[in-house]
């Protein structure tokens, strides 16, 4: 009978080492573990990327008696070599999937297991370039699986050994179950038992066949958050009346389609997919998450009211997929084929896709397999890139005929690009209103795409903006305030949620996450677009904007609780609620009631002394405090950590341009256009490494494609963003630029 023994405790760990014979300097650690749980999000893009050794002696006496023993590794980023007693047994490329290694010939009285894990850069394992930290380590569970010689296959791409395919036809479900068995003997049979959610047997058969078909009559559908009903399939290997191995898997009976006009349709009814994306890390732990972390994440996502999650940009923990099945969330699952196409990485895209699908095939929550993310940064017409995608799509179809393929296109990818037509459905990552442009551009862009491609379902795979604990009553693009993030999402919600042809929307991101190369917003090393902070301790105001639209749980939320000190005599107070009416009280006195079909309630409040603000919706209340001050609280103003120059250090003569002006405004002036064109040529030269035909290191960005997005950037912010591409300006260079801009007069309409 199968036994699974967890061996997470008491590993020897040697950092920055690839020699399994080295013993000195080892520390004792428990799994899950990453060596980047501190330096992976502290900024500087200098987190350790290299090899480290994990080793452990296993005594056979501590294991169940069995014919065969397999080592199961559920996540090791990103390449691994497995050794037994110093002998190399196995190599695995891919940091997010399960793989197993047969230890049987090497276990005598004991065996020393050593695993060399390597997250150093290379040109053949994805990801290599992306806006998140590639944490290294054995960051998920490691087990020993003890089985009989005859067992359900443990070496088939890390899969569970059982594949369940339900197809709904009318009120019934035709179910195909395939099992994968090693060394089956003549008299052995497989007993298939299907249970409903209540634990009742709905089907039972004993047969020698590894492929069976049967019907569940009047099947109970898995119906998203409304009713995430799951069946359980059990397969028992039976010899002479004794079960010698068993596997089981939950599954759901559901059907869906994605319509270019109506969006996502689940079980014959329109079911809008409105949700978030999720990375698998958190403050203090990196990617070495515990079950309670996954549970907290799913609870927060459920609270916000999401119906879908894009699990970016790689395979997530099986425990989290199980939670998604049980909670009824619709999932986009993808491989880390991201940002930069690697000519030597084709086979790795195939192997990671095989593992993703084979290991996750039975999850009712998954409806699309993601082929890639923002892969056309260097251009959308690379023949090798296009062929890689076509072959990946063919691979998906060969492994799974029940689901669709999708991809997340970078914003600059042309609407008429050939790659857009490869997947079954497509989504775009757009940041109009944050990375250039303005918020009003989002909806019209999708209308244009929908008109151009009326038969291609289109969605929004990423949109968002960053917010930290900075505050203002005059939010502007790029200020990193909680107030601008709230405004941005108010606008995007109204534009995206009212276009039902958009098949799915995924906020980037549910949680702040580690991106060690980032140096913006005043807290380097993180991407702060989350609706919740990286430590999960604070829900930003924008979280409640989504809750107001998506959640049925009655609530009222007073925005701006961290923004107490205010200089204006009359201040705007915003309340979010899914209730029809909100009343606002100031120091116990009502200043009025408001209704709002968009769930966003705005009040003007006199700001005198210290005022207690209370928002009331029915029996629900939320409260905070504001205080009149004469000067802006400096704790609310962004001060970049390690910044070369802050916006408030820039000279801004009246009627003249400066680094603090938006590029769109500078382009209003003839001389401003000349200045920007000159700057653009310098940037292009730097990005190309200086040579006429040289390619940039990492990004081969076409400046003409970027220009359309840059209007909303200030020059200073643009230079900061370019710093993420290893193009840095000194303080002297920035001040010289500012002096040049100070010489250019603004047109009369821009003068204040």
N, C-alpha and C positions, 0 to 999 in steps of 0.2 A: 504494500500500500504506500502511496506517495506521502512523503513527509517533507515539509519545508522548514528549514532551520535558519533563523536569522542570525547573522554573524556580524552585526554592526559594532559590537563592543571590542575595545582593546586592540586597536591596530597600531603598529609601529609606523610612524610617518617621518620621512626625510624630504624636506623641501629642496628644490633645485638640485635634483639628483636623478640620474637615469640608470644607475648601476645597482642591480638587486643584491649584489654581494656586499655593498657598503652597509655597515651596521651602526657605526658611530654617529652620534648626533641625532638619534631618533627620539621623537617625542611620542607619547601615548595619546591617541585620540579615539573618539567614537564617531561613527558615521550616523547620519550624513555629514559630509565635511567638504568645505572648499577652502583653499588657501587665499582666496581673494575676498573674504568676508569683511575685511577692513579697507584694503587698498583698492577694491573694485569700484568704489564710488566716492573717493575722496578728492578726485580731480587730478589733473596733470597728465592723464593718459599714460601713466607709468606703472600700472598694476602689473604684478609679476605674471609673465607668460613664459612657461617653460615646462620642464618635466619634474615630477616628484614621485616618490616610491611609497606605496602602502604595502605592508607585509604583515602576515599573521600565521601562526602555527595552529593547525587544526588537528586535534587528536581524534583518531578514528573511534575510539571508545566513547567519545562524546556525541557521536552521530548515531542515528538509527541504523539498524542492520539493513543492508540493501545490496542489490547487485551492482548498481551504478550510482555515481554521485556527480552532480553537475553544479558548477559555480554559476550563479545568476547575478549579473550586474545590471541594475536598473537605470543607471545614469552615471557616465564617466566622461567628463568633457576635457578634450574633444577626441583625442586618439588614445588608445590603450594597448598595452602589451601585457599579456597574462603569463606568469611563470609558475611552475610547480617544482619545488626543490631545485631551483636555478635553471630549469629547462624551459625555454620559451615554447608556449603551447598555442597562442592565439594572438592575432592582431585585429583591432576593430577601429574603424574610422567613423566618427559620428558621435556627438556628445550628448544626445538626448533620447536615445532609445535603449531598450533592453537587449542584452546579448548573453549567451550562455556558453560555457566551456566544459567539456567532459574531463573530469578529474580522475575518473575511475582507475586508470592504470598507474596513477601516481600516489594513490593513498595506500600506504602499507599500515604501519602502526600510527603514523602521523604524516602530515604533509605541510610544507611551508608554502603558502600562497604569497606571491608578490605581484603587484599590479603597478606598472609604470603608466602614469597618466600624464598626458602632454597637451597643453593648450597653447603651444607656441605657434607663431605664424607659419603658414605654408601656402602652397598654390594649388592644393587639390582637395582639401576638406572644407566644407562650408560650415559656419560662416567665417569669412576673413575680413570683411569690412561691413560695419553696421553701427547704428547709433544705440548700442547697448554693450554692456560688459560681457566678455566671454569668460565667465568664471571657470576656473580649473578645479578639478577634484573629483572624488567619489561622493557625489552629492545626493545620491538616493540610496535606497536599501541594497544591501548585498546579502544573498542567501546561498545556502547549500540545499539542493533538491535531491532527495534520496528516492530512487525508484527501482522497480523490477527491471530485468533485462527487456521485458516486453512492457512498453510504456507509451503514453501519448508523447509525440515527438517534441523534444525540448530544443532542437537545433534548427527548426524551421523559422528562420528570421525572427527569433525571439517571441514567436506567436504563442497563444495559449493552448494550441492543439485542438481547438474546436472552432468551427466556423459556422455561424448561424445566419441564414438568409430568409427572412420572412417577406412574403409578397402578399399584400392585401388585395383580395378580390371580392368585392361586395362586402358582405358581413363577415366573411371568413378570411383566414390567413393561410396561404400555402407556405409551408416552412421546409426549407432544405437544410439539413445539418451534415456537414462534412467533418470527419475526424481524421487526424494524422497520427498513425500508429507505427512504432518501430518494433520489428522482430515479432510480429504476431504469429502464434502457433496455430496448428490446424483446428483444434477444438475450442480455441478461444472465441468468445463472443463479446459484443459490445451491447450493454444495456443503456438505452436512451430513455431518460425520464424527464418530462417537461412539467414544471410546476407553475401555477398561476401565482399572483401576488399574495393570495390568501393561503398558499402552501398546499393547495389541492393538486393532485396529479391530473393533468389534462391529456397526457399521452405517455405510453410506456411500451417499449418494444425491445426484444433481445434478438440480435442478428449478428452475423459475421461481416455484414456490409459496413464499410466506412462512409458510405453516402446514402442517406435516407431522405424520404419525402413524406410528409403527412400534412393534415389539415387541422387547424384550430378553428372549430366552428364558433360563430358569434364571438369572434375575438374582441378583446378589450383593447382599444387603441391607445398607444402612447401619444398623448395630445399636448405636448409642450408643458408649460407651467400650469395649464388648466387641469391636467390629469396625466402625470408622468408614470403611467402604468407599465410595469415591467414583469415579464415572465422570466423563468430561470430554466436553462437547459443543462442537464447533467448527463455525462457519459461515463459509464463504468466499464472498465475492462475486466471481464469475468473469466476465470479458469477454474473448472471443476467446482462451480458454485461459490468461489471466493473472489472478491474484488481485489485485483492486484494493482490497479491504478485508476484514478478518476480525475476528471476535469469538469469544470462547470463555468457557465457564463450567463449573465443576465442579458436579455434582449427585449426590444420593443417592436410592436407591430404598428407601423405607420407608413403613410405614403405622402409624397410631397411633389410639388413642381415649383419652378421659378418662372414666372410669367413676365415678359418685358413691359407689360402695362399694369398688371395687378400686383407685382411683387411676389413675395413668398406665400405659397398656399400649402397649408398643412391639413391633411385628411379632408381635402375638398373645400376648406374654408380659408379665406384670406387671414393670414397670421403675420402681421407686420414684425419684421425683425429689427428691433431697435435696441442697441446694446453697446457693449464696450469691448476693448481689447485688454489682454492681460499678459504681463511678463511674470516670470516665476521667481522673482527675488524680493527680498525685503531687508530693511535696515537691520544691521547686526548679525544677519544670517547669510547674506548673499543669496545664492540659489539652493543652499542646503536646508530646505524647508522640512518641517515636521507636519504630521497629519493635522494638528490643530491650526497650523498656518493656512493650509488649504481650506479647512472648514471655515475659518474666519473670512477668507477671501470670498468663498461662495456665498456666505451669509450677507456680506456687504453688497455683492452683486445682486443678490435676490432683493435686498432692501431697496436698492435704487430702482428696481422694477424692470431691469433688463430682461429681454426675451432671448438674447443671443450673446455669445462671446466669440471673438476672434482670438484663438489661442496662438499668440505670436511669440516668436517667429520660428517655432520649432516644436517638436513633440513634447508634450507636458507629461506630468506624472500620471500613471494609471489611476491613482486614487482620485485625482481631480476629474478625470474623464468619468469615473464612476459617479462622482457627486453631480456632475452635469446631467448624466442620465437620470439620476434620482430626483433632481430638482426640476427637470423639464426644460433645460436651456438648450437652444439650438446652436451647434458648434461649427465653426470654420477651423479645420485643422490643417497645418501646413508644415513644410520643411524649410530649413534655413538657407534656401537658394536666394540670396539677398544681395542687393546693392552692386556687387561687382561680379560679372561673369568670369569664371575661371576656365580657360580652355582645357586645363588638366583636371577639372572637377566634374566632368560629365558622369563618370561612373559613380561618384559619390552622391550626386543627385538621385541616381537610380537606387542605390543601396538605401539611402535614407528614406526615399519614398516607399520602397518595398517594406521596410521595417515599420514605417508609420501606418501603412494600410493593414499589413498582416497583424500587427499587434493591436489595432484599434477597430478592426472591421465590425465587431459585434456591438459597438456603442450606438445605441439608438439616437443619441444626441447629435452625432456627426452627420452633416448633410453635404458638405463640400470639402474637397481636398485642394489645398492651395499649392499651386505650382511654383510660385516665386513671389518676391516682394521687391519693388523698386529696382528691378534688375536692369532696366534700360537707362540707368544714369549715364552710361557712356554712349548712349545712342540706341535706337530701337531697331536698327536694320542690320545688325551683325548676323550673317548667315549661320554661324555656329550656334549663337544664342537661340535663334529661331528654331533650328533643327533640334536643339536640346529640349525646347519646350514641346515640340510636336512629339518627340519620342517619349517624353515624360507623360504626356497625355495618353499616348498609346499604352504605356505601362500601367497607368491608373485603370484604364478600361479593361486591361487583361486581368487585373487583380480584383476589380470591383465594378460590376455592371449596374449597381443600384444607386450610385451617387454621381454627382457632377464635379467638374473641375472649375477652378476659379484662379484668379491672380490679382495681386494688388499692384496697380500701375503707379509709377511716380508721376507727380503732377504734370511735369513737362512732356510726358509721353504723348505724342500727337494722337488726336482722336481717330485719325485714319491710318494709324500704324498697323502693319500686318499682325504684330504680336497681339493686339487687342482682340483679334478674331480667333485666336487659337483656343482659349478656354471656352467652356460652355457658358459661363457667366463671368462678368468682369467687375472689378471695383477700382476706384481711384483713391489715392492719398492726396487730399487737397488741404491746404492751410491758408487759403485766402482770408485775410484778416489777421494773420499772424506772421507768416513768412511772405510778406508782400501782399499786394492787392488789398481788398477790403472785404468785410463780411458779406456785403451784398452781392458779390460775384459768385458765390457758391451755387445757389439755386439755378440761376440762369445758365451756368456752365453745364449742369446736368440736363437742363432742358435742351440745350444745343446738342449734347451727345445723344440724347434720346431721339431727337428729330433726325440726326444723321444715321443712327443705327436703331431703327424701330424694332428690330428682332433680337437685339442683344440686351439681356437684362443687365442693368448697371447699378452698382451700389457705391457706398462710401466706406472704404476700408480704414481710413485714418482721417481724423480732423481733430483739432484741439489747439490749445495755447497754454503757455506756462504761467503758473501762479505760485508765489511764495507768500510769506507773511509781510508783504508790502501793501500799502493802502493809499487811496486817493479818492477825492470826490470828482475828479475829472479824468476818468480812465482813458488811456490812449494805447493804441497798438504798440506793443513792445515794452510796456512799462513793468511787466511781470507782477502786477497787482492782482489781488484776489478779485477786485472789482472789475477789472477788464476781462478776466477769465469768465466771470459771471455774465457780463454783457455779451461777450463773444458767443457763449453757449446759448444764451437766450435767443440771439439772432439765428444761430445755426439750427436750433431746434425748430423754430418757426419755419425756416426754409426747407429743411430736409424732411421733417416728419409729416408735412402736408403734401408731399409728393409721393403718392403711394406706389408709383412705378419704380421707385428706388428699392431694390430688392432687400438691401440690408444696410444699416448704418452702424459703424463701430467707432465710438469715441476713442481717441488716442490720448490718454490711456486711463484705465480704471485707477491705477496706482502709480505714483512716482516710482522711478526705477533707476538702477545704476547704469550710468553711461559715463565712464571715467574720463572720456575725452572732452566732455562738455565743460565750458567755462562761461557760464552766463547765469543771470538771475541772482547772483550774490551767494550762491551755494554750489560750488563746482562739483562735478562728478556725478550729477543726477540729471535726468530729464524730468522736469517738474510739471508735465502736462496732466498729471494724474488728477482725478476727482478726489482722491484720498492720498494723504502723505505716505511716504515709503515705509514708515513705521506703523501705518494703519491707525494712528492715534487721532487724526484730525480729518474730518470730512469738510472739504472746501465748499463754499456756497454753491458752486456749480453742481455739486453732487445733488443738492436739493432741487435745482432746476429740473434735472432729469426725473427725480422722484415725483415731482409735481405732475409731470406728463405721463409717467409710465406706471407708477405704483397705485394700487387700489387701497393701500393702507392709509387711512386718514391721518393727515399731519399738517402742521403749520411751522414754517421756519422763518425766523427773523434773520436777514442777512446782515453782514458787517459787524458781527460781535467782537471781532478783533480790532475793529476800526473805531476806537472810542474818542480820541481827541480830534476835533474838527474845527477848522478856522472860520467857516462860512456862517453867516447869520441864519440862513435857512438851508437845511440839508435834506438830501434825498434819502429816504429810507425804503428799502425794498423787502418785500415779503414773498415767499414762495409757498404755495399750498395747492393741494388738489381738491380743496373745498370751494364751494361757489362764492363765498363772501368772506372778507377779512375786515376786521375792525381794528384800528390802531389806537392805543392809549399812550399818552405822554404824562408821566407823573400822576397816573390814575384818572386822567380826564380823556374822554374819547375825542379824537380829532376827525372822526368820520369812518364810514364804511365804504368799501369798494368791492366791485365785482370785476372779474378778469377772465375772459374766455381762454387766454393763453396761460393762465395760472400764475402770472407775474403781476404782483400788486405794488404800485408805486405811491408813496406818500411824501408830501413836503412837510417838514417838521421845523419849527422855530428852534434854533439852537441857542439856548440861554442857560448858563450855569451847567449843572449836571442834571441830566434827564434820564429817568427810567422809562424805557420803551417796552411796551408789551403788545404783541400781536395776538389777536384772538379770532379763531374760526370755530364757531359752535362752542363745544366744551374744550377745545384744544387751545393751548397757549404756548408762546415762546417769548423770551424777554432778553433784553440787553441794556446797555448804558451808552449814552453819548455825552461828551463834555465839551463845552466851548473853550477854546484856547486862542491866544492871539497869534501864535506862530506855529507853523506845521511841526508836528512831532517828528524829529529826525529819525526816530526808530522806524517810521513808516516809509522812509525814502530809500530806494535801492542804492546800495553801495556795492559795486562789484568787488568780489573777493579776488585780489590779484589783478584787477583791471589796470590797464595802462593809463586810461583816461576815463573819467566818469562824465556823464552828460552835464552835471552842474559845474564842471571845471572848464567848460567850453565858452569862449567869448562869443556873444551873440549881439552884435551891434544892430540897432533898430533899422529896419528896412534892408538889411543885408543877410545873405545866406550864412549858414554855419553847418558844422557837423551834425547839429541837432535837427536839421531840416530833412523832411522826407524827400526821397529821390523824385517822386512825382511832382513835387513843388519845384525842385531845382530844374526839372525838365521843362517847366513853364517859361524859363528864360533862355534866350538864344545863347548867351554866354554860359549859362548853367549847363546847357546841352553840350557845348564844346568841352567844358570842364569834365563832365561825366564821361564823355566819349574818350577823352584822354586817360581818365582814371581806368575806364573799362579796358582799354588796350594794355595798360600796365598790368592789370589784374590777370588778363588772359595770358599775357606773357609769363607771369609768375606761376600761374596754374599749369602752364605747359612746360615748366621747367626751364624756360628761357630760350629754347630752340624754336626755330620756325615751324618745324613739323613734329616737335616733341609732344608726347602725351602726358597729361598731368599724373601725378602720383596718386592714384585712387579715384579721382573724379575727372572724367573727360566731359566737363559740362560745356554745352554750347551756350555761349553768352547770349546769343539772340533769343534762345528759348527761355533763359532766365530773366531777361529784361522785363517780360510781361508780368512777372511776379514781384518785381522789386519795388514797385511804386510806394508801398506802405512802409518800407524801411527808412529809418534815418540813416545817414551816411555812417554815423558812429556805430549803429547797430549792425549795419552790413559788414563793416570791418571786423566787428567782434565775431559775427557768424562765420566769416571766412577764416577766422583763426582756427575753427574746428577742422579746416582742411590744411592745417599746418602752414598757412600763409599769415604771418604776423606783422603788425605795424608797431614801430616804436612810438613812444610819446612824442618825440621830435617830429617824426613823419606825420603823425596825426595833427599836431599843432601847425605844421606847414600847410597841410591840406586845409585846415580851418582858416588860415590867413588868406589862402587863395579864394576860398568861398566868401570871406568877409569883404572882398573887393567887388563882388558881383551884387548889383542891386536887384532886389526882388521887384517883379511887376507890381503895379499899384494895387491890383486886386488881392495880392498876398501880404501887403504891408498892414501892420496893425498899429 
